[in-house]
Amino acid sequence: MRGMIPAMPLSTTPTGRADGSLRQSVIGLALGGAVFAGWIALHLYAMFGFDLEWRSVPLALAMAAVQCWLSVGVFIVSHDAMHGSLAPRAGRLNGAIGGALLFLYAGFGWRRMRQAHFAHHKAPGTHEDPDFSTDHPSRFWPWYATFLKRYFGWRSGLFVCTVVAAYWLVLQVPPENIMLLYGLPAIASSLQLFYFGTYRPHRHDQDAFADRHNARSEDFGSLVSLATCFHFGYHHEHHRAPHVPWWNLPATRREMSRTSIDR
């Protein structure tokens, strides 16, 4: 694709490309594994090891905030898998990991989500974009409601209800733990992903878009960018170079900025 910058400098030789793909796979899988390990460990502790009392509410809220952020990370890792950037040249591995993470996140189906995301990249910010609201191109809550209707269908509802019923009725997890440390982080992560990964980059307002991608990027520093949405706020760069994994978007942003200045 025109204007795309590789995730890292690669040799033009087949060996160089293979080395670059291996390096990207090792880093991506290691970081993805760390995000998932943190997410599942905190979740299990919150459900089965944490005593929620009035005096522990501040700690519980802090745990919920961290779990929300890790949930965003789980989705972003699955997003990399959709683009094949989690483990380049390993299509089945990308599909297996991405599908598992999407299902654990909210009962999402891999093929449906992947097809919808590719449709988003094909025509971002238009009536053909499943992530976009043509009726509410600049209004957060109506757009978010449309977003939920399109993606959180009966399958996701059945998944969540099954998990809650199993925890509460079978495994005897206190309902307050389920609501505060499972339900709240899940809902908050969907808001965080939508706000920083869809609404802010693609909303239609007085600022004109730079090109056909109909996307803009945040001016956040790397740490804030990581904290808000695992660098997904560098959204214009992502649309220009969708093969770049989340962890390499800051470097890609700097390189694209330098290239535009040199021109």
C-alpha positions in Angstrom: 0.0 0.0 0.0 1.2 3.5 -0.7 2.6 5.5 2.1 3.0 2.5 4.4 6.1 2.3 6.5 7.2 -1.1 7.7 7.1 -1.9 11.4 10.9 -2.1 11.5 13.7 -1.7 9.1 13.9 -5.0 7.2 16.5 -6.3 4.8 15.4 -6.7 1.2 16.7 -10.3 1.2 14.3 -13.2 2.1 16.5 -13.9 5.1 16.1 -10.3 6.4 12.4 -10.4 6.0 12.2 -13.7 7.9 14.4 -12.2 10.7 12.2 -9.2 10.9 9.0 -11.3 11.1 10.6 -13.5 13.8 11.6 -10.5 15.9 8.1 -9.0 15.5 6.5 -12.3 16.5 8.7 -12.8 19.5 8.0 -9.3 20.8 4.3 -9.4 20.0 3.7 -12.8 21.5 5.7 -11.9 24.6 3.8 -8.7 25.2 0.5 -10.2 24.3 1.2 -13.1 26.7 2.1 -10.6 29.5 -1.2 -8.7 28.9 -3.3 -11.8 28.9 -1.5 -13.3 32.0 -2.1 -10.0 33.9 -5.7 -9.9 32.8 -6.6 -13.5 33.7 -4.6 -13.5 37.0 -6.3 -10.3 38.2 -9.7 -11.6 37.1 -9.3 -14.9 38.9 -8.1 -13.2 42.1 -10.9 -10.7 41.9 -13.5 -13.5 41.6 -12.1 -16.2 43.9 -9.5 -14.6 46.2 -10.6 -11.0 47.0 -12.8 -10.2 50.0 -14.8 -7.2 49.0 -15.7 -5.2 52.2 -16.3 -1.5 52.8 -12.7 -0.9 53.8 -11.4 -2.7 50.7 -13.6 -0.7 48.2 -10.8 1.8 47.3 -8.5 -1.2 46.4 -11.4 -2.8 44.5 -11.9 0.3 42.4 -8.1 0.4 41.7 -8.3 -3.2 40.6 -11.3 -2.5 38.4 -9.4 0.3 36.7 -6.4 -1.9 36.0 -8.6 -4.7 34.8 -10.4 -2.3 32.5 -7.0 -1.3 31.0 -5.9 -4.9 30.7 -9.2 -5.7 29.0 -8.5 -3.0 26.4 -5.1 -4.6 25.9 -6.6 -8.0 25.3 -8.8 -6.6 22.6 -5.9 -4.7 21.0 -3.8 -7.9 20.9 -6.7 -9.7 19.1 -6.9 -6.7 16.8 -3.2 -7.2 15.9 -4.1 -10.8 15.2 -6.8 -9.7 12.7 -4.1 -7.8 10.7 -1.6 -10.7 11.0 0.8 -8.4 12.9 0.8 -10.3 16.1 2.8 -13.1 14.5 3.6 -12.4 10.9 3.6 -15.3 8.5 1.7 -17.4 11.1 -1.9 -17.1 9.9 -3.3 -20.0 11.9 -1.6 -18.8 15.1 -3.0 -15.3 14.6 -6.5 -16.8 14.1 -6.3 -19.1 17.1 -5.0 -16.5 19.5 -7.2 -13.7 18.2 -10.3 -15.9 18.2 -9.7 -17.1 21.7 -9.1 -13.6 23.1 -12.2 -12.1 21.4 -14.3 -14.9 22.8 -13.0 -14.4 26.3 -13.4 -10.7 26.0 -17.1 -10.7 25.3 -18.1 -13.8 23.4 -17.3 -12.3 20.1 -16.9 -14.4 17.0 -13.6 -14.2 15.2 -14.8 -14.2 11.6 -17.5 -11.7 12.0 -15.3 -9.3 13.9 -12.5 -9.7 11.5 -14.7 -9.1 8.4 -16.3 -6.0 10.1 -12.9 -4.6 10.9 -11.6 -5.0 7.4 -14.8 -3.3 6.1 -13.9 -0.5 8.5 -10.5 -0.1 7.0 -11.9 -0.3 3.4 -14.2 2.7 3.9 -13.6 4.4 7.2 -16.0 7.1 8.3 -18.5 6.4 5.5 -21.9 4.7 5.4 -20.1 1.5 4.4 -18.1 1.5 7.7 -19.7 -0.8 10.3 -17.9 1.2 13.1 -19.3 4.5 12.0 -22.7 6.2 12.7 -23.8 8.2 9.7 -26.8 9.5 11.7 -24.6 10.7 14.6 -21.1 11.4 13.2 -20.1 13.7 16.1 -22.4 12.7 19.0 -20.7 10.3 21.4 -23.6 8.6 23.2 -25.9 7.9 20.2 -22.9 6.7 18.2 -21.9 4.4 21.1 -25.4 3.0 21.3 -25.3 2.2 17.6 -21.9 0.6 18.1 -23.2 -1.6 20.9 -26.2 -2.7 18.9 -24.0 -3.8 16.0 -21.4 -5.8 17.9 -22.9 -6.9 21.3 -25.6 -9.2 19.9 -27.3 -12.3 21.4 -24.1 -14.3 21.3 -22.2 -11.8 23.5 -25.3 -11.5 25.8 -25.5 -15.3 26.1 -21.8 -15.5 26.9 -21.9 -12.9 29.6 -25.1 -14.4 31.2 -23.5 -17.8 31.2 -20.3 -16.6 32.9 -22.3 -14.6 35.5 -24.6 -17.5 36.2 -21.7 -20.0 36.6 -19.8 -17.7 38.9 -22.8 -16.7 41.1 -24.9 -19.9 41.2 -22.4 -22.6 40.7 -19.1 -21.3 42.0 -20.6 -19.1 44.7 -18.8 -15.9 43.8 -20.3 -13.0 45.7 -22.5 -10.9 43.3 -20.8 -7.7 44.4 -17.5 -9.1 43.2 -19.0 -10.0 39.9 -20.6 -6.6 39.4 -17.7 -4.4 40.5 -14.7 -6.5 39.3 -16.1 -8.2 36.2 -19.1 -6.2 34.9 -17.7 -2.7 35.6 -14.3 -3.3 33.9 -15.9 -5.0 30.9 -18.3 -2.1 30.3 -15.7 0.5 31.0 -13.2 -1.1 28.6 -15.8 -1.0 25.8 -16.3 2.8 26.5 -12.5 3.3 26.5 -12.0 1.4 23.3 -14.8 3.2 21.6 -13.8 6.7 22.8 -10.1 6.5 22.0 -10.2 4.0 19.2 -13.3 4.9 17.2 -15.0 8.2 18.3 -12.1 10.5 18.7 -10.1 9.3 15.6 -13.2 9.2 13.2 -15.7 11.8 14.5 -16.8 14.4 12.1 -16.3 17.9 13.4 -14.6 21.2 12.2 -11.2 19.6 11.8 -10.7 18.3 8.3 -9.2 14.8 7.8 -5.8 14.6 6.2 -6.7 12.0 3.6 -9.1 9.2 2.5 -8.5 7.3 5.8 -10.8 9.8 7.6 -8.8 9.3 10.7 -6.8 11.6 13.0 -4.2 10.9 15.7 -3.8 12.1 19.3 -0.9 14.3 20.3 -0.3 12.2 23.4 3.1 11.2 24.5 4.0 7.5 24.5 3.1 6.9 28.2 -0.3 8.6 27.9 -0.9 6.9 24.6 -0.2 3.5 26.2 -2.4 4.2 29.2 -5.4 5.4 27.1 -5.6 2.7 24.5 -2.3 0.8 23.9 -1.3 3.4 21.3 -4.5 3.0 19.3 -4.9 6.7 19.6 -2.2 7.0 16.9 -5.0 6.1 14.6 -4.0 7.8 11.4 -0.7 5.9 11.5 -2.6 2.7 12.1 -4.7 3.2 9.0 -1.8 4.1 6.9 0.2 1.1 8.1 -2.2 -1.5 9.5 0.6 -4.1 9.4 2.4 -2.3 12.3 1.7 -3.9 15.7 0.4 -1.7 18.6 3.7 -1.6 20.4 5.5 -0.2 17.3 3.1 2.6 16.6 5.0 5.3 18.5 8.1 4.6 16.4 6.1 4.6 13.2 4.5 7.9 14.2 7.9 9.5 14.7 9.1 8.1 11.4 6.1 9.3 9.5 6.4 12.7 11.0 10.1 12.9 10.1 9.4 11.8 6.6 6.7 14.4 6.1 9.1 17.1 7.4 11.8 16.0 5.1 9.5 16.3 2.2 
